[in-house]
């Protein structure tokens, strides 16, 4: 199987649209995850061009900026997204009433916080939706860990993970947004990563 994926990764290295079309044909229950971060409209536009009703899975931590929620609402309307939200089992207000504000990344409680607001909702999404193909907007220039990834991989559970934009630069993303008149959002904050080049762990576990 790995040799087959090596061929696919080579053939579609610079062809996101072709890779998405190939991947859609590999399963019957695709999903695309989003966090409505900068440039996220690119992947959402690309996948919905191939399959307009693909479930767009959003793990909404409750800690997004106002601008991110406004951006999400605008993009959901503009692209008519089939959005499926997964929330932590406790609201932000509930969690903070008992444990106080979000712990910093040097706080030993931060791992448990990340597990609660991002990892557990994602794992619940996988259990409930049972996808066989997972599209993600990962890009190699985001973090050193992502620079070592391949556009297509398969995890231990057989889930096909597809990152069509892995090799795209911020300039590529910007030009796509301009060409398709898509909005963007730079007022974004991920409480599980905090620092721009830091991984929250989700993509290292899955």
FENDANOR-V217248 format. One record per pair of residues at least 4 apart in sequence whose C-alpha atoms are under 7 Angstrom apart, sorted by the first residue. I is the first residue (numbers start at 1). GAP is how many residues later the second one is. Records with the same first field share a line. If there is no record, write none. Layout:
I=GAP, GAP
This chain:
1=4
2=4
3=4
4=4
5=4, 147, 148
6=4
7=4
8=4
9=4, 141, 142, 143
12=4, 6, 7
15=4
16=4, 148, 149
17=4, 29
18=4
19=4, 145
20=4, 27, 144
21=4, 29
22=4
24=6
27=105, 106
28=104
29=102, 103, 104
30=24, 101, 102, 103, 104
31=23, 24, 25, 26, 100, 102, 103, 104
32=23, 24, 25, 102, 103, 104
33=23, 24, 25, 102, 103
34=22, 23, 24
35=23, 24
36=4, 32, 36
37=148, 151
38=146, 147, 148
39=134, 145
40=4, 97
41=4, 141, 142, 143
42=4, 131, 134, 135
43=4, 94
44=4
45=4
46=4
47=4
48=4, 5, 6
53=29
54=28
55=27, 28, 29
56=25, 26, 27, 28
57=26, 27, 28
58=26, 27, 28
59=26, 27, 28, 59, 62, 63
60=25, 26, 27
61=26, 27, 56, 57
62=30
63=128
64=4, 5, 124, 125
65=4, 122, 123, 124
66=4
67=4, 120
68=4, 117, 119, 120
69=4
70=4
71=4, 114
72=4
73=4
74=4
75=4
76=4, 5
77=4
86=35, 39
87=34
88=28, 29, 33
90=4, 5
91=4
92=4
93=4
94=4
95=4
96=4, 5
103=4, 6, 7
104=6
105=5
109=4
110=4
111=4
112=4
113=4
114=4, 5, 78
115=4, 5
116=4
117=4
118=4
119=4, 83
120=4
121=4
122=4
123=4
124=4
125=4
126=4, 5
132=27, 28
133=26, 27, 28
134=26, 27, 28
135=26, 27, 28
136=26, 27
137=26, 28
138=25, 27, 28
139=7, 26, 27, 28, 29
140=6, 7, 26, 27
141=6
142=4, 55
143=4, 54, 55
144=4
151=11, 12, 13, 15
152=9, 10, 11
153=7, 8, 9
154=4, 5, 6, 7
155=4, 5, 51
168=4, 5
169=4
170=4
171=4
172=4
173=4
174=4
175=4
176=4
177=4, 5, 6
178=4
189=5
190=4
192=8
193=5, 6, 7
201=4
202=4
